[in-house]
Amino acid sequence: MRPVCLVTGSSSGIGAAIVDQFAAQGYDVVVHYNSGADRAEEIAATLREKHGGEALVLGANLSQPDAPFELVDRTFAHYGRLHVVVSNSGVANYVQDEKGQLARYRFSETPIEHLDKEMDRVLSLNLMGSYRLAQRALSKMTELAKKERKPAHRSILFITSISDIAPESTRIPYGVSKAGLNHAVLGAAFDGGPHNITVNALRPGVIDTPLTARPSGVEDPATGREFTVAETYGLMAEGGAQPIRRIGEPDDIAYAAYAFTQIPYMTGQLVAVDGGFTLPGNFANRELFLQEGLRKRQQQ
Ligand SMILES: NC(=O)c1ccc[n+]([C@@H]2O[C@H](COP(=O)([O-])OP(=O)(O)OC[C@H]3O[C@@H](n4cnc5c(N)ncnc54)[C@H](OP(=O)(O)O)[C@@H]3O)[C@@H](O)[C@H]2O)c1
């Protein structure tokens, strides 16, 4: 019988690539969405056609307290099996200002009414949503393992971020949510181990997705147009900010996500998949790398 994998936030970006990877490897999957029901249905139809397995579509706003528990329960109620859960849903901390524009403030300049809103936004989904989801997944997987004479290898993977250690003044709440989640991995690994359940975190660097298509606050000196986050970090990568001179694609993370869930002897690990961005020595020079990237572009 085919193994089963639930990937939260698989209606977009990294999650969509991960769910495709698992379906390609012979898993029956759950494509989960929050607002993108149509996108999720389309992704599931493509997976069925491409890979032949089952792709169940489930919606849930995982920042609501009961939703993560219900999502795991609905997955198990449908398939009666559960082997891998990838907790991937996540948002940036930016919230809209009174004009409806996405507001990006440096920490010291954040209006007081935005401080708690930004933190609530990321804690309710990135931290609490994942925390609750993993708790229910681990308890369900443990229950299943206890019924097996030789428990199958099962795995829970949190998609956190290198923002746990890579500092940026406008996204402190995001980093806090991801750093907090990393700690949950360490504790959960202790409970999972005796039942052959591994628990790890994959920490992506900057990946080209809708999340990084937002404005970065850096202008193109040639045109005055504001670069997106993906473009700014792409320039920095070209300028030498990381040994692999490009930002990541969703498939870069999908390959790693699949691999990390297949290693029965790796647990409690927080692994960066970031083209080397977080190697020591890089942070202080980011402005220099951006300028070098721009210079190289202008020479092309
Ligand atoms: N892109 C990067 O550079 C990068 C770097 C490091 C870490 N990450 C992490 O990777 C994960 C995926 O990010 P991405 O870049 O692929 O972003 P994305 O394309 O914006 O996708 C985010 C996903 O999260 C879902 N989501 C949003 N709000 C939700 C809610 N309230 N409840 C449940 N699901 C919700 C979205 O569902 P709908 O679209 O259906 O609403 C979507 O499927 C996130 O945890 C992010 O923090 C991304």
The ligand as an SDF file (V2000), in Angstrom:
LIG
                    3D

 48 52  0  0  0  0  0  0  0  0999 V2000
   10.2920   31.6820    0.0300 N   0  0  0  0  0  0  0  0  0  0  0  0
   11.3170   31.8020    0.8490 C   0  0  0  0  0  0  0  0  0  0  0  0
   12.3230   32.4970    0.5500 O   0  0  0  0  0  0  0  0  0  0  0  0
   11.3290   31.0870    2.1740 C   0  0  0  0  0  0  0  0  0  0  0  0
   12.5180   31.0810    2.9250 C   0  0  0  0  0  0  0  0  0  0  0  0
   12.5560   30.4420    4.1400 C   0  0  0  0  0  0  0  0  0  0  0  0
   11.4220   29.8180    4.6280 C   0  0  0  0  0  0  0  0  0  0  0  0
   10.2750   29.8310    3.9010 N   0  0  0  0  0  0  0  0  0  0  0  0
    9.0900   29.1610    4.4590 C   0  0  0  0  0  0  0  0  0  0  0  0
    8.5910   28.2300    3.5230 O   0  0  0  0  0  0  0  0  0  0  0  0
    7.1820   28.0700    3.7270 C   0  0  0  0  0  0  0  0  0  0  0  0
    6.4620   28.2160    2.3900 C   0  0  0  0  0  0  0  0  0  0  0  0
    6.6900   29.5240    1.8830 O   0  0  0  0  0  0  0  0  0  0  0  0
    6.5320   29.9300    0.3400 P   0  0  0  0  0  0  0  0  0  0  0  0
    7.6830   30.7860    0.0220 O   0  0  0  0  0  0  0  0  0  0  0  0
    6.2510   28.7480   -0.4680 O   0  0  0  0  0  0  0  0  0  0  0  0
    5.2630   30.9150    0.4660 O   0  0  0  0  0  0  0  0  0  0  0  0
    3.9010   31.0090   -0.3620 P   0  0  0  0  0  0  0  0  0  0  0  0
    4.1140   30.6880   -1.7950 O   0  0  0  0  0  0  0  0  0  0  0  0
    3.3420   32.3280    0.0280 O   0  0  0  0  0  0  0  0  0  0  0  0
    3.0040   29.8430    0.2770 O   0  0  0  0  0  0  0  0  0  0  0  0
    2.5340   29.9220    1.5930 C   0  0  0  0  0  0  0  0  0  0  0  0
    1.5730   28.7770    1.8330 C   0  0  0  0  0  0  0  0  0  0  0  0
    1.0490   28.9040    3.1880 O   0  0  0  0  0  0  0  0  0  0  0  0
   -0.3720   28.8300    3.1470 C   0  0  0  0  0  0  0  0  0  0  0  0
   -0.9820   29.6430    4.1990 N   0  0  0  0  0  0  0  0  0  0  0  0
   -0.9740   31.0000    4.3020 C   0  0  0  0  0  0  0  0  0  0  0  0
   -1.7410   31.3860    5.3450 N   0  0  0  0  0  0  0  0  0  0  0  0
   -2.2470   30.2480    5.8940 C   0  0  0  0  0  0  0  0  0  0  0  0
   -3.1140   29.9800    6.9730 C   0  0  0  0  0  0  0  0  0  0  0  0
   -3.6300   30.9590    7.7280 N   0  0  0  0  0  0  0  0  0  0  0  0
   -3.4220   28.6890    7.2540 N   0  0  0  0  0  0  0  0  0  0  0  0
   -2.9100   27.6900    6.5010 C   0  0  0  0  0  0  0  0  0  0  0  0
   -2.0810   27.8660    5.4640 N   0  0  0  0  0  0  0  0  0  0  0  0
   -1.7610   29.1410    5.1610 C   0  0  0  0  0  0  0  0  0  0  0  0
   -0.7520   29.3650    1.7750 C   0  0  0  0  0  0  0  0  0  0  0  0
   -2.0450   28.8790    1.4130 O   0  0  0  0  0  0  0  0  0  0  0  0
   -3.0220   29.6920    0.3780 P   0  0  0  0  0  0  0  0  0  0  0  0
   -2.1240   30.2070   -0.7150 O   0  0  0  0  0  0  0  0  0  0  0  0
   -3.9750   28.6300   -0.0490 O   0  0  0  0  0  0  0  0  0  0  0  0
   -3.6750   30.7690    1.1800 O   0  0  0  0  0  0  0  0  0  0  0  0
    0.3500   28.8110    0.8920 C   0  0  0  0  0  0  0  0  0  0  0  0
    0.0540   27.5050    0.4730 O   0  0  0  0  0  0  0  0  0  0  0  0
    6.7810   29.1200    4.7690 C   0  0  0  0  0  0  0  0  0  0  0  0
    6.6980   28.5080    6.0370 O   0  0  0  0  0  0  0  0  0  0  0  0
    7.9240   30.0970    4.7340 C   0  0  0  0  0  0  0  0  0  0  0  0
    8.0750   30.7790    5.9570 O   0  0  0  0  0  0  0  0  0  0  0  0
   10.1840   30.4580    2.6790 C   0  0  0  0  0  0  0  0  0  0  0  0
  1  2  1  0
  2  3  2  0
  2  4  1  0
  4  5  1  0
  4 48  2  0
  5  6  2  0
  6  7  1  0
  7  8  2  0
  8  9  1  0
  8 48  1  0
  9 10  1  0
  9 46  1  0
 10 11  1  0
 11 12  1  0
 11 44  1  0
 12 13  1  0
 13 14  1  0
 14 15  2  0
 14 16  1  0
 14 17  1  0
 17 18  1  0
 18 19  2  0
 18 20  1  0
 18 21  1  0
 21 22  1  0
 22 23  1  0
 23 24  1  0
 23 42  1  0
 24 25  1  0
 25 26  1  0
 25 36  1  0
 26 27  1  0
 26 35  1  0
 27 28  2  0
 28 29  1  0
 29 30  1  0
 29 35  2  0
 30 31  1  0
 30 32  2  0
 32 33  1  0
 33 34  2  0
 34 35  1  0
 36 37  1  0
 36 42  1  0
 37 38  1  0
 38 39  2  0
 38 40  1  0
 38 41  1  0
 42 43  1  0
 44 45  1  0
 44 46  1  0
 46 47  1  0
M  CHG  2   8   1  16  -1
M  END
$$$$
